[in-house]
Amino acid sequence: MAIEGGYDFLDGVIFVNSCDAMRRLHDVWKRYVPTKFIHILDIPMGNLSLGSKYFENEFLKLKNALEKYTSSTIKEEDIKNAIDIYNNSRLLYNQLNSLRMEDPPLITAGSLMEITSDFFKVEPEAWNEKTKQLIKEIKSEPTKAEQNKNPRILLSGSPLHEIEFIKFIEEIGLNLVYEDLCTGSKFFDFNIKDSNNLISSLSEAYLTRTPCARMMQIEERAKQIISNSKKFNVDGVIHHSLKFCDTYLYDVPALKEILVENGLPVLFIESDGGLGDVNQIRTRIEAFSEMIKN
């Protein structure tokens, strides 16, 4: 898409050194897509105290690179304002997300994922205003959810931008109540504290949030899934991985064992991000649903 000019409106691109695929994307983009500003941000793993300092330096490198490119200074108040805006976004999202604690949920996962998807495409201030209005409308005219006895499911695994995949799970007859995904509920499930060193606060917040498979902290991730499963009264977990994503595929056996030991049935699904062989996926999810019901 970039080579064909689909991203010509961009002045710059910031990549994150999250996995081999993203590193190679950075290399190919740099070689074949003329872009004024390109930067790659490295994320450390392991020891928090060492990692936090390293990540703080990475943020400072990014800040310096942006200042040099734009010929302007990023002030402390600019960073604070941005943190406040995004903290507000997370607060608003979690107000909507809490509606899924009801049984049945007062908002569908499909609807919420559409709102989440918008967050990645528009200015956060505009998203915040739109979401505030939506919350007001729901509170002023609450719609009674259709009564059902559908199993309550937590979806974990690879980032997933395909909303149709989420809607498909619900259409089969499952209540999807939490997405332990970097593109779902987990993305909004942390906050950044105010301090005298905001860059340090950013570093600490992003490294202590619920980790993804890339961070290799499988026990911490399992604990967070179990915690959210209790919070949202979950009956089972669907763990989804993108094909050839070794980072997530490597985790499946150990993560499944931990969750099953804690009373959570687990269904593993691998896809290319879409529905692929829709009949096979439907059959497996329907069988998983019947197993939970029984």
VEXROLUM-756468 format. One line per 8 residues: number of its first residue (from 1); their letters; for each residue x, y, z of N, C-alpha, C, O. Coordinates in steps of 0.2 Angstrom, whole numbers, plus 5000, padded with zeros to 4 digits. Layout:
// VEXROLUM-756468
NUM	a	X Y Z X Y Z X Y Z X Y Z; ...;
END
This chain:
// VEXROLUM-756468
1	maieggyd	5004 4994 5000 5000 5000 5000 5004 5006 5000 5003 5011 4996; 5010 5006 5004 5014 5012 5004 5018 5013 4998 5018 5019 4995; 5020 5008 4995 5024 5008 4988 5019 5011 4983 5021 5015 4978; 5013 5009 4983 5008 5012 4978 5005 5019 4980 5001 5021 4976; 5008 5022 4985 5006 5029 4987 5001 5030 4992 4998 5035 4993; 4998 5024 4995 4993 5024 5000 4994 5028 5006 4989 5031 5009; 5001 5029 5008 5002 5033 5014 5006 5040 5012 5010 5042 5016; 5005 5042 5006 5009 5048 5004 5007 5054 5008 5011 5059 5008;
9	fldgvifv	5001 5054 5012 4999 5060 5016 5003 5060 5022 5003 5065 5026; 5007 5055 5024 5011 5055 5030 5018 5059 5029 5021 5059 5024; 5019 5063 5034 5026 5066 5035 5031 5062 5038 5037 5062 5036; 5029 5057 5042 5034 5053 5045 5031 5046 5048 5025 5046 5048; 5035 5041 5049 5033 5035 5052 5037 5033 5058 5043 5034 5057; 5034 5031 5063 5038 5028 5069 5037 5021 5070 5031 5019 5071; 5042 5017 5069 5041 5010 5070 5043 5008 5077 5047 5011 5080; 5041 5002 5079 5043 4999 5086 5046 4993 5085 5044 4988 5081;
17	nscdamrr	5052 4992 5088 5056 4986 5087 5052 4980 5092 5055 4978 5097; 5047 4978 5089 5043 4973 5093 5044 4966 5091 5044 4961 5095; 5046 4965 5085 5047 4958 5083 5051 4958 5076 5051 4963 5073; 5053 4952 5073 5056 4952 5067 5052 4955 5061 5055 4959 5057; 5046 4954 5061 5042 4956 5056 5042 4964 5056 5042 4967 5050; 5041 4967 5062 5041 4974 5062 5048 4977 5060 5049 4983 5057; 5054 4974 5062 5060 4976 5060 5061 4976 5053 5064 4981 5050; 5059 4971 5050 5060 4970 5042 5055 4975 5039 5057 4978 5034;
25	lhdvwkry	5049 4977 5042 5045 4982 5039 5048 4988 5039 5048 4992 5034; 5052 4990 5044 5056 4996 5045 5061 4996 5039 5062 5002 5036; 5065 4991 5038 5070 4991 5034 5068 4992 5026 5070 4996 5023; 5062 4988 5025 5059 4989 5018 5056 4995 5017 5057 4998 5011; 5053 4998 5022 5050 5005 5021 5055 5010 5020 5055 5014 5015; 5061 5010 5024 5066 5014 5023 5069 5014 5016 5071 5019 5013; 5069 5008 5013 5073 5008 5007 5068 5009 5001 5070 5012 4996; 5062 5008 5001 5057 5008 4996 5052 5014 4996 5049 5016 4991;
33	vptkfihi	5051 5017 5002 5045 5022 5003 5049 5029 5005 5051 5029 5010; 5049 5033 5000 5052 5040 5002 5047 5043 5007 5042 5045 5006; 5050 5044 5013 5047 5047 5019 5052 5052 5022 5057 5050 5023; 5049 5058 5024 5053 5063 5027 5056 5061 5033 5062 5063 5035; 5052 5058 5038 5055 5056 5044 5053 5049 5046 5048 5047 5045; 5058 5045 5047 5058 5038 5049 5062 5037 5056 5068 5039 5056; 5059 5033 5060 5062 5032 5067 5060 5025 5069 5054 5024 5069; 5064 5022 5072 5063 5015 5076 5064 5016 5083 5069 5018 5085;
41	ldipmgnl	5059 5014 5087 5059 5014 5094 5060 5007 5097 5056 5002 5095; 5065 5006 5101 5067 5000 5104 5064 4999 5111 5064 5003 5115; 5060 4993 5112 5057 4992 5118 5061 4986 5122 5062 4981 5119; 5064 4987 5128 5067 4982 5131 5063 4977 5135 5057 4978 5135; 5066 4972 5136 5063 4966 5140 5067 4965 5146 5073 4966 5147; 5064 4961 5151 5068 4959 5157 5067 4964 5163 5062 4967 5164; 5073 4965 5166 5073 4969 5173 5070 4976 5172 5072 4979 5168; 5065 4977 5176 5061 4983 5176 5066 4989 5177 5065 4994 5173;
49	slgskyfe	5070 4989 5182 5074 4995 5184 5079 4997 5178 5079 5003 5176; 5082 4992 5175 5087 4993 5170 5083 4995 5163 5084 4999 5160; 5077 4991 5162 5073 4992 5156 5070 4999 5156 5070 5002 5151; 5067 5001 5162 5064 5008 5162 5069 5013 5160 5067 5018 5157; 5075 5013 5163 5080 5018 5161 5082 5018 5154 5082 5023 5151; 5082 5012 5151 5084 5011 5144 5078 5014 5140 5080 5018 5135; 5072 5012 5142 5066 5015 5138 5066 5022 5138 5064 5025 5133; 5067 5025 5144 5067 5032 5145 5072 5035 5140 5070 5041 5137;
57	neflklkn	5078 5032 5139 5083 5035 5134 5080 5034 5127 5082 5039 5123; 5076 5029 5126 5074 5028 5119 5068 5034 5118 5068 5036 5112; 5064 5035 5123 5059 5041 5122 5063 5047 5121 5061 5052 5117; 5068 5048 5124 5072 5055 5124 5075 5055 5117 5075 5061 5114; 5078 5050 5114 5080 5049 5107 5075 5051 5102 5076 5055 5097; 5069 5049 5103 5063 5050 5099 5061 5058 5100 5060 5061 5094; 5061 5060 5106 5060 5067 5107 5065 5072 5103 5063 5076 5100; 5071 5070 5104 5076 5074 5100 5076 5074 5093 5077 5079 5089;
65	alekytss	5074 5068 5090 5073 5067 5083 5067 5071 5080 5068 5074 5075; 5062 5071 5084 5056 5075 5082 5057 5082 5082 5055 5086 5078; 5061 5084 5087 5063 5091 5088 5067 5094 5082 5066 5099 5080; 5072 5089 5081 5076 5091 5075 5073 5091 5068 5074 5096 5064; 5068 5087 5067 5064 5086 5061 5059 5092 5060 5059 5095 5055; 5056 5094 5066 5051 5099 5066 5054 5106 5067 5050 5111 5067; 5060 5107 5069 5063 5113 5071 5059 5116 5076 5058 5123 5076; 5057 5113 5081 5053 5115 5087 5055 5112 5093 5058 5106 5093;
73	tikeedik	5053 5114 5099 5054 5111 5105 5048 5108 5108 5043 5111 5109; 5049 5102 5110 5043 5099 5114 5044 5100 5121 5048 5098 5124; 5039 5104 5124 5040 5106 5131 5037 5101 5135 5033 5097 5133; 5039 5102 5142 5036 5098 5147 5028 5098 5147 5025 5093 5148; 5026 5104 5146 5018 5105 5146 5015 5102 5140 5009 5099 5141; 5018 5101 5135 5016 5098 5129 5015 5090 5131 5010 5087 5129; 5020 5087 5134 5020 5080 5136 5014 5079 5141 5010 5074 5140; 5014 5084 5146 5009 5083 5151 5002 5083 5148 4997 5079 5150;
81	naidiynn	5001 5088 5143 4994 5089 5140 4992 5082 5136 4986 5080 5136; 4997 5079 5133 4996 5073 5129 4994 5067 5134 4990 5064 5132; 4998 5067 5139 4997 5062 5144 4989 5062 5147 4986 5057 5147; 4987 5069 5148 4981 5070 5151 4975 5068 5146 4970 5065 5148; 4976 5069 5140 4972 5068 5134 4971 5060 5134 4965 5057 5134; 4976 5056 5134 4976 5049 5133 4974 5046 5139 4970 5040 5139; 4975 5048 5145 4973 5046 5151 4965 5046 5151 4962 5042 5154; 4963 5052 5149 4955 5053 5148 4952 5048 5143 4947 5045 5145;
89	srllynql	4956 5047 5138 4953 5042 5133 4953 5035 5136 4948 5031 5136; 4958 5033 5140 4957 5026 5144 4952 5026 5149 4948 5021 5150; 4951 5032 5152 4945 5032 5157 4938 5031 5154 4934 5028 5156; 4937 5035 5148 4931 5034 5145 4930 5027 5142 4924 5025 5142; 4935 5024 5139 4934 5018 5136 4932 5013 5142 4928 5009 5141; 4936 5013 5148 4934 5009 5153 4927 5010 5156 4924 5005 5159; 4924 5016 5155 4917 5017 5157 4913 5013 5153 4908 5010 5155; 4914 5013 5146 4910 5009 5141 4911 5001 5143 4907 4998 5143;
97	nslrmedp	4918 5000 5144 4919 4993 5145 4916 4989 5151 4914 4984 5151; 4915 4994 5156 4912 4991 5162 4905 4989 5161 4902 4985 5165; 4902 4991 5155 4895 4989 5154 4894 4982 5152 4889 4979 5152; 4900 4979 5150 4900 4972 5149 4901 4967 5155 4900 4961 5154; 4901 4970 5161 4901 4966 5167 4894 4964 5168 4893 4959 5172; 4889 4968 5165 4882 4966 5166 4881 4959 5163 4884 4957 5158; 4876 4955 5165 4874 4949 5162 4867 4949 5160 4862 4949 5164; 4865 4950 5154 4870 4950 5148 4873 4957 5147 4871 4961 5150;
105	plitagsl	4879 4957 5143 4882 4963 5142 4878 4969 5139 4873 4967 5135; 4878 4975 5142 4874 4981 5139 4877 4984 5133 4874 4988 5130; 4883 4981 5131 4886 4984 5124 4889 4978 5121 4893 4974 5125; 4889 4977 5115 4892 4971 5111 4899 4972 5110 4901 4978 5110; 4903 4967 5110 4910 4968 5108 4911 4971 5101 4916 4974 5100; 4907 4969 5097 4907 4971 5090 4907 4979 5090 4911 4983 5087; 4902 4982 5094 4901 4989 5094 4907 4992 5097 4909 4997 5095; 4909 4989 5103 4915 4992 5106 4921 4992 5102 4925 4997 5103;
113	meitsdff	4922 4987 5098 4928 4986 5094 4928 4991 5088 4933 4994 5086; 4922 4993 5086 4921 4998 5081 4924 5005 5084 4927 5009 5081; 4922 5006 5091 4924 5012 5094 4931 5012 5095 4934 5017 5094; 4934 5006 5097 4941 5006 5098 4945 5007 5092 4950 5010 5092; 4942 5004 5086 4946 5005 5080 4946 5012 5078 4951 5015 5075; 4941 5016 5079 4940 5023 5078 4946 5027 5081 4949 5032 5079; 4948 5024 5087 4953 5028 5092 4959 5028 5088 4963 5033 5089; 4961 5023 5084 4967 5022 5081 4967 5027 5074 4972 5027 5071;
121	kvepeawn	4962 5030 5072 4961 5033 5066 4960 5041 5066 4961 5044 5061; 4958 5043 5072 4956 5050 5073 4960 5053 5079 4964 5050 5082; 4960 5060 5079 4963 5064 5084 4960 5062 5091 4954 5061 5091; 4964 5060 5096 4961 5058 5103 4956 5063 5106 4951 5061 5109; 4957 5069 5105 4952 5074 5107 4945 5073 5104 4940 5073 5108; 4945 5072 5098 4939 5071 5094 4936 5065 5096 4930 5064 5097; 4940 5059 5097 4937 5053 5100 4934 5054 5107 4929 5051 5108; 4938 5057 5111 4935 5058 5118 4928 5062 5118 4924 5059 5122;
129	ektkqlik	4928 5067 5114 4921 5070 5114 4916 5066 5111 4910 5066 5114; 4917 5062 5106 4912 5058 5103 4910 5052 5108 4904 5050 5109; 4915 5049 5112 4914 5044 5117 4910 5047 5123 4906 5043 5125; 4912 5053 5125 4908 5056 5131 4901 5057 5129 4896 5055 5133; 4899 5059 5123 4892 5059 5120 4889 5053 5120 4883 5052 5122; 4892 5047 5118 4890 5041 5118 4888 5038 5125 4882 5035 5126; 4892 5039 5130 4891 5037 5137 4885 5041 5139 4881 5038 5143; 4884 5047 5138 4878 5051 5140 4872 5048 5137 4867 5048 5141;
137	eikseptk	4872 5046 5131 4866 5044 5127 4864 5037 5130 4858 5036 5132; 4869 5033 5132 4868 5026 5135 4865 5027 5142 4860 5023 5144; 4867 5032 5146 4865 5033 5152 4858 5036 5153 4854 5035 5157; 4857 5040 5148 4850 5044 5148 4845 5039 5145 4839 5040 5147; 4846 5035 5140 4842 5030 5137 4844 5023 5137 4846 5021 5132; 4845 5020 5143 4848 5013 5143 4844 5008 5139 4838 5008 5140; 4847 5005 5135 4843 5000 5131 4844 4993 5135 4849 4991 5137; 4838 4990 5136 4838 4983 5139 4841 4978 5134 4838 4977 5129;
145	aeqnknpr	4847 4975 5137 4850 4970 5132 4845 4964 5132 4842 4962 5137; 4845 4960 5126 4841 4954 5125 4844 4949 5130 4850 4947 5130; 4839 4946 5134 4841 4941 5139 4844 4934 5135 4841 4932 5130; 4850 4932 5137 4852 4926 5135 4857 4922 5140 4859 4925 5145; 4858 4916 5139 4862 4912 5143 4868 4910 5140 4872 4905 5141; 4871 4914 5135 4877 4913 5131 4883 4913 5136 4883 4917 5140; 4888 4909 5134 4894 4909 5138 4898 4915 5138 4897 4918 5132; 4901 4917 5143 4905 4924 5143 4912 4922 5142 4915 4918 5145;
153	illsgspl	4915 4925 5136 4921 4923 5134 4926 4929 5134 4924 4935 5133; 4932 4927 5136 4938 4932 5135 4942 4930 5129 4944 4924 5128; 4944 4935 5125 4948 4934 5119 4955 4936 5120 4956 4942 5122; 4960 4932 5119 4967 4934 5121 4971 4932 5114 4968 4929 5110; 4977 4935 5114 4981 4933 5109 4984 4939 5105 4985 4944 5107; 4985 4937 5098 4988 4942 5094 4984 4949 5093 4978 4948 5093; 4987 4954 5091 4983 4960 5089 4978 4958 5083 4980 4954 5079; 4972 4961 5084 4967 4959 5079 4963 4965 5077 4960 4968 5081;
161	heiefikf	4964 4967 5070 4960 4973 5068 4954 4971 5064 4950 4976 5062; 4953 4965 5063 4947 4963 5059 4941 4962 5064 4940 4957 5068; 4936 4967 5063 4931 4968 5068 4926 4962 5066 4922 4960 5070; 4926 4960 5060 4921 4955 5058 4922 4948 5061 4918 4944 5063; 4929 4947 5063 4931 4941 5067 4927 4941 5074 4925 4936 5076; 4927 4947 5077 4924 4948 5084 4917 4947 5083 4914 4944 5087; 4913 4950 5078 4906 4950 5077 4904 4942 5076 4899 4940 5078; 4909 4939 5072 4907 4932 5070 4907 4928 5077 4902 4923 5077;
169	ieeiglnl	4911 4929 5081 4911 4925 5088 4904 4926 5091 4901 4922 5094; 4902 4933 5091 4896 4934 5095 4890 4931 5091 4885 4929 5094; 4890 4931 5084 4884 4929 5080 4883 4921 5082 4878 4919 5081; 4889 4918 5083 4888 4911 5084 4885 4909 5091 4882 4904 5092; 4885 4914 5095 4881 4913 5102 4885 4914 5108 4884 4910 5113; 4890 4918 5108 4895 4919 5114 4895 4926 5115 4894 4931 5111; 4895 4928 5122 4896 4935 5124 4903 4936 5125 4906 4934 5130; 4906 4940 5121 4913 4942 5121 4913 4948 5126 4911 4953 5124;
177	vyedlctg	4916 4947 5132 4916 4952 5137 4923 4956 5138 4923 4961 5142; 4928 4953 5136 4935 4956 5137 4940 4954 5131 4940 4948 5130; 4944 4959 5129 4949 4957 5124 4956 4958 5126 4958 4964 5127; 4959 4953 5128 4966 4954 5131 4970 4954 5125 4975 4950 5124; 4970 4960 5121 4973 4961 5115 4976 4968 5115 4974 4972 5118; 4982 4969 5111 4985 4975 5111 4980 4980 5107 4982 4986 5106; 4975 4977 5103 4971 4981 5100 4964 4981 5103 4959 4983 5100; 4963 4979 5109 4957 4979 5112 4957 4982 5119 4960 4987 5121;
185	skffdfni	4953 4978 5124 4953 4981 5131 4960 4982 5134 4961 4987 5138; 4964 4978 5133 4971 4978 5136 4974 4984 5134 4978 4987 5138; 4973 4987 5128 4977 4993 5126 4975 4999 5131 4979 5003 5132; 4969 4999 5134 4967 5005 5138 4967 5003 5145 4965 5007 5150; 4970 4997 5147 4970 4995 5154 4976 4997 5158 4979 4993 5161; 4978 5003 5158 4983 5006 5162 4983 5014 5162 4979 5017 5158; 4987 5017 5166 4987 5024 5167 4994 5027 5168 4998 5023 5170; 4995 5033 5166 5002 5036 5167 5001 5041 5173 4997 5046 5172;
193	kdsnnlis	5005 5041 5178 5005 5045 5183 5009 5052 5182 5013 5052 5178; 5006 5057 5185 5010 5063 5185 5016 5063 5189 5016 5060 5195; 5021 5066 5187 5028 5066 5191 5032 5072 5188 5030 5076 5184; 5038 5073 5192 5042 5078 5190 5046 5076 5183 5050 5080 5180; 5046 5070 5182 5049 5067 5176 5044 5063 5172 5044 5057 5173; 5041 5066 5167 5036 5063 5163 5038 5058 5159 5035 5053 5157; 5044 5059 5156 5047 5054 5151 5048 5047 5155 5047 5042 5153; 5050 5048 5161 5051 5042 5166 5045 5039 5167 5044 5033 5167;
201	slseaylt	5039 5043 5168 5033 5040 5170 5030 5036 5164 5027 5031 5165; 5031 5039 5158 5029 5035 5152 5033 5029 5151 5029 5024 5150; 5039 5029 5152 5043 5023 5152 5041 5017 5157 5040 5012 5155; 5040 5019 5163 5037 5015 5168 5030 5012 5167 5029 5006 5167; 5026 5016 5164 5019 5014 5163 5019 5009 5158 5015 5004 5158; 5022 5010 5152 5022 5006 5146 5026 4999 5148 5024 4994 5145; 5030 4999 5152 5034 4993 5154 5031 4989 5159 5032 4983 5160; 5026 4992 5163 5023 4988 5169 5016 4987 5167 5012 4983 5171;
209	rtpcarmm	5013 4989 5161 5007 4987 5159 5006 4979 5158 5011 4976 5158; 5000 4977 5157 5000 4970 5156 5004 4968 5150 5003 4970 5144; 5009 4963 5150 5013 4962 5145 5010 4958 5139 5005 4954 5140; 5013 4958 5133 5011 4954 5127 5016 4949 5127 5020 4948 5131; 5015 4944 5122 5019 4938 5121 5026 4940 5120 5031 4937 5122; 5027 4946 5117 5034 4949 5115 5038 4950 5121 5044 4949 5121; 5035 4951 5127 5038 4953 5133 5041 4947 5137 5044 4947 5141; 5038 4941 5135 5040 4934 5137 5038 4933 5145 5041 4928 5148;
217	qieerakq	5034 4937 5147 5032 4936 5155 5025 4932 5155 5020 4935 5157; 5026 4926 5154 5020 4922 5153 5016 4921 5159 5010 4921 5159; 5019 4921 5165 5016 4920 5171 5012 4926 5173 5006 4926 5175; 5015 4932 5172 5012 4938 5173 5005 4939 5168 5000 4942 5171; 5006 4937 5162 5000 4938 5158 4995 4933 5159 4989 4935 5159; 4997 4927 5162 4992 4922 5164 4988 4925 5170 4982 4924 5170; 4992 4928 5175 4988 4931 5181 4983 4936 5179 4978 4936 5182; 4985 4940 5174 4981 4946 5172 4975 4943 5168 4969 4946 5169;
225	iisnskkf	4975 4938 5164 4970 4935 5161 4965 4932 5166 4959 4933 5166; 4968 4928 5171 4964 4925 5176 4960 4931 5180 4954 4930 5182; 4964 4936 5182 4961 4942 5186 4955 4945 5182 4950 4946 5185; 4956 4946 5176 4950 4949 5172 4945 4944 5170 4939 4946 5170; 4946 4938 5170 4941 4933 5170 4937 4933 5176 4930 4932 5175; 4939 4933 5182 4935 4934 5188 4931 4940 5188 4925 4940 5190; 4935 4946 5186 4931 4952 5186 4925 4953 5181 4920 4956 5183; 4926 4950 5175 4921 4950 5170 4916 4943 5170 4912 4942 5166;
233	nvdgvihh	4918 4939 5175 4914 4933 5176 4914 4928 5170 4909 4927 5167; 4920 4927 5168 4921 4923 5161 4920 4916 5162 4922 4913 5167; 4918 4913 5157 4917 4905 5157 4922 4902 5153 4923 4896 5155; 4925 4905 5148 4931 4902 5145 4935 4907 5141 4933 4913 5140; 4940 4904 5138 4945 4909 5134 4946 4906 5127 4947 4900 5126; 4945 4911 5122 4947 4909 5115 4954 4913 5114 4955 4919 5115; 4959 4909 5113 4966 4912 5112 4967 4911 5104 4968 4906 5101; 4968 4917 5101 4969 4918 5094 4976 4920 5092 4979 4925 5095;
241	slkfcdty	4979 4917 5088 4986 4919 5085 4986 4919 5078 4983 4916 5074; 4989 4924 5075 4990 4925 5068 4995 4920 5066 5000 4918 5069; 4994 4917 5060 4998 4912 5057 5006 4915 5056 5007 4921 5055; 5010 4910 5058 5017 4912 5058 5020 4917 5063 5026 4919 5062; 5016 4919 5067 5018 4924 5073 5021 4919 5078 5017 4918 5083; 5027 4918 5078 5031 4913 5083 5030 4916 5090 5030 4912 5094; 5030 4923 5090 5030 4926 5097 5024 4923 5101 5024 4921 5107; 5018 4923 5098 5012 4921 5101 5011 4913 5101 5009 4910 5106;
249	lydvpalk	5013 4910 5095 5012 4903 5095 5017 4899 5100 5014 4894 5102; 5022 4902 5101 5027 4898 5106 5024 4898 5113 5025 4893 5117; 5019 4903 5114 5016 4903 5121 5010 4898 5122 5009 4897 5128; 5007 4896 5117 5001 4893 5117 5001 4887 5122 4996 4887 5127; 5005 4882 5122 5005 4876 5127 5005 4878 5134 5001 4876 5138; 5010 4882 5136 5011 4884 5143 5005 4888 5145 5003 4887 5151; 5003 4893 5141 4998 4898 5143 4991 4894 5144 4988 4895 5149; 4990 4889 5140 4984 4885 5140 4984 4881 5146 4979 4880 5150;
257	eilvengl	4990 4878 5148 4990 4874 5154 4989 4878 5160 4985 4875 5165; 4992 4884 5161 4990 4888 5167 4983 4890 5168 4980 4889 5173; 4980 4892 5162 4973 4894 5162 4968 4888 5164 4964 4889 5168; 4970 4882 5161 4965 4876 5162 4966 4874 5170 4961 4872 5173; 4972 4875 5172 4973 4873 5179 4969 4877 5184 4968 4876 5190; 4968 4883 5181 4964 4888 5185 4956 4888 5183 4953 4893 5185; 4954 4883 5180 4947 4882 5179 4944 4885 5173 4938 4886 5172; 4949 4888 5168 4946 4891 5162 4947 4887 5156 4953 4886 5154;
265	pvlfiesd	4942 4884 5153 4943 4881 5147 4946 4885 5141 4944 4891 5141; 4950 4883 5137 4953 4887 5132 4952 4883 5125 4953 4877 5124; 4951 4888 5120 4950 4886 5113 4956 4890 5109 4956 4896 5110; 4960 4886 5106 4965 4889 5102 4963 4890 5095 4961 4885 5092; 4964 4896 5092 4962 4897 5085 4968 4900 5081 4971 4905 5084; 4970 4898 5076 4975 4901 5072 4972 4904 5065 4968 4900 5062; 4974 4910 5063 4971 4913 5057 4975 4918 5054 4981 4919 5057; 4974 4920 5048 4978 4925 5045 4975 4932 5047 4977 4937 5043;
273	gglgdvnq	4971 4933 5052 4968 4939 5054 4961 4940 5052 4957 4944 5055; 4959 4936 5047 4952 4936 5044 4949 4929 5046 4951 4926 5051; 4943 4928 5043 4939 4922 5045 4942 4915 5042 4940 4910 5044; 4946 4916 5036 4948 4910 5033 4943 4905 5031 4938 4907 5028; 4944 4899 5033 4940 4893 5033 4934 4894 5038 4934 4892 5043; 4929 4898 5036 4924 4900 5041 4920 4895 5044 4918 4895 5049; 4919 4889 5040 4915 4884 5042 4919 4880 5047 4916 4877 5052; 4925 4879 5046 4930 4875 5051 4930 4879 5058 4929 4876 5063;
281	irtrieaf	4931 4886 5057 4931 4890 5063 4924 4890 5067 4924 4889 5073; 4919 4890 5063 4912 4890 5066 4911 4884 5070 4909 4884 5076; 4913 4878 5067 4912 4871 5070 4916 4871 5077 4913 4868 5082; 4922 4873 5077 4926 4873 5083 4923 4877 5088 4923 4875 5094; 4921 4883 5086 4918 4888 5091 4912 4885 5094 4911 4886 5100; 4908 4883 5090 4901 4880 5092 4902 4874 5097 4899 4873 5102; 4907 4870 5095 4909 4864 5099 4911 4866 5106 4910 4864 5111; 4915 4872 5106 4918 4875 5112 4913 4877 5117 4912 4877 5123;
289	semikn	4908 4881 5113 4902 4884 5117 4898 4878 5120 4896 4879 5126; 4897 4873 5117 4893 4867 5119 4896 4864 5125 4893 4862 5130; 4903 4864 5125 4907 4861 5130 4906 4865 5137 4905 4862 5142; 4906 4871 5136 4906 4876 5142 4899 4875 5145 4898 4875 5151; 4894 4875 5140 4887 4875 5143 4885 4868 5146 4882 4868 5151; 4888 4863 5144 4887 4856 5147 4891 4856 5154 4891 4850 5157;
END
